[in-house]
């Protein structure tokens, strides 16, 4: 058993190294390892101090953040994929890149105030700005290659070939000085919102997730999930859903979540009796949804709140119903598959008692409780998260088995800081995309084009185009970075066709996250299928079926935001509760209609009738999800017809 676990861990590491740069970072030994440890700890302490004290202005914090971020990216991330990971010293060129990054961004720190007063760039300012862009692109190439390519396309459109594009998508001829000023020295480029959220929310919450992990919170989640659903039919799969959802909302990385929890949950599901494609799909879908699941939402919710200039509490409440419906559909599909296969739950001796779990590790909920309590009390998420990080250490000392020693604390700091580097560089290079879109009015022009094609008020058609765009732009990109890209390009489109601001943002966020299970890239499905030794295409298609609620619900809250609790003025709790209940019924009906579809071809009127009843049930599910009394009555009629056909023609026949 131990050898099998080790084999799966090795397989997961290989898959992660192939698809995610964070898994192939360099490992230094000797004095360089000690130096790197000091730098990483210093970076973490600087971020905690800067965000807690608030003495640095926004631009200076972002500049200092990048000045520390880029050298660490050059030291940790290899120049090319196949580079040897174990090293004693970094290559000479990486040392030169580190020195260049420190010099250039220190120059910006010293020069920015004077430039803000005059607005005039000297030749030296332009040269430094060009070097800064080159450094950012090189760091992004190493940490997230696809994103660097996308940013390069936007930059080249802004600076070079956009002037030769005919029609409304053509741009003016921007000189080099204008390009550098916009993308480097103004707050719409690399010093814009992307680096701002990296220096604040992302860094702090990634660090918080690392502290929770090293305190033993992951084991607590797994144990409490076992106590809740372990004995029910298909218990291991349900444990996977709950545990992956809770871990995914904390770490914000669907791929990393699959690679860590999947090595345990996927073999357990296969051993219980689930097919390997189904087991991989369950883990992929469960890990993906954590990125838009409250209360933490993988730090994306804080970015959304920043963009919308609203409190995070409002974003968290708005995301609650869509996230619940997503996991309700997944859990019900897992349950129906277990019943169809005749699977049982885990034996009672393999299930820990809830009282014992809470007594052994329940105290680890205190930091999370403090975080939520302070946010609901009106404190900023950053202040609450920093205090929660600090509280995690003494709370872990309440039990011997969870006690964080100085070595464990250091490991948490190092893992949290390293985990924030790749996402941070992605957020910095996103500034190039946002700056290019703003300077060329590409987003406005694209929105106007869609409005001309679909017409004003055509929410469904506009949403369909944005869904495709969000999935494409989100492929192979971390969840936070995917949302920021989609926000710059797609949110204005939805606002133009009549969507509310909250609905437009939540719509783009969910679909950007769902790109992790959407072919042809489907990063989460790829890693999960590798662990399960299953066919990647089949695993991805099953994942889409299991996560169907995530693909359908956003269209209905786009049209009627009542499903986004608290986002619609004048809508009472009773109306929201009614819409929530009917949507739950709809998700259950839809999952039931799609569950256990036969893979082999059959013929005959019985098969046709079965397909008809499934179609009626699926249609009823969609109508129930759409808020409104008329659609609910129509759904009831369809369900009545489905039951009548089943009773008269199918009752007593074998499935």
Secondary structure by P-SEA (a helix, b strand, c coil): caaaaaaaaaaaaaaaaacccccccbbbccaaaaaaaaaaaaaaaaaaaaaaaccccaaaaaaaaaaaaaaaaaaccccccccccccccccaaaaaaaaaaaaaaaaaaacaaaaaacccccaaaaaaaaaaaaaaaaaaaaccaaaaaaaaaaaaaacccccccccccccccccaaaaaaaccccccccccaaaaaaacaaaaaaaaaaaaaaaaaaaaaaaaaaaccccccaaaaaaaaaaaaaaaaacccaaaaaaaaaacaaaaaaaacccaaaaaaaaaaaaaacccccccccaaaaaaaaaacccaaaaaaaaaaaaaaaaaaaaaaaaaaaaaaccccccccccccaaaaaaaccccaaaaaaaaaaaaacccaaaaaaaaaaaaaaaaaccccccccaaaaaaaaaaaaaaaaaaaaaaaaaaaaaaaaaaaaaaaaaaaaaaaaccccaaaaaaaaaaaaaaaaaccccaaaaaaaaaaccaaaaaaacccaaaaaaaaaaaaaacccccccaaaaaaaaaaacccaaaaaaaaaaaacccccaaaaaaacccccccccccccaaaaaaaaaaaaaaaaaaaaaaccccccccccaaaaaaaaaaaaaaaaaaaaacccaaaaaaaaaaaaaaaaaaacccccccc
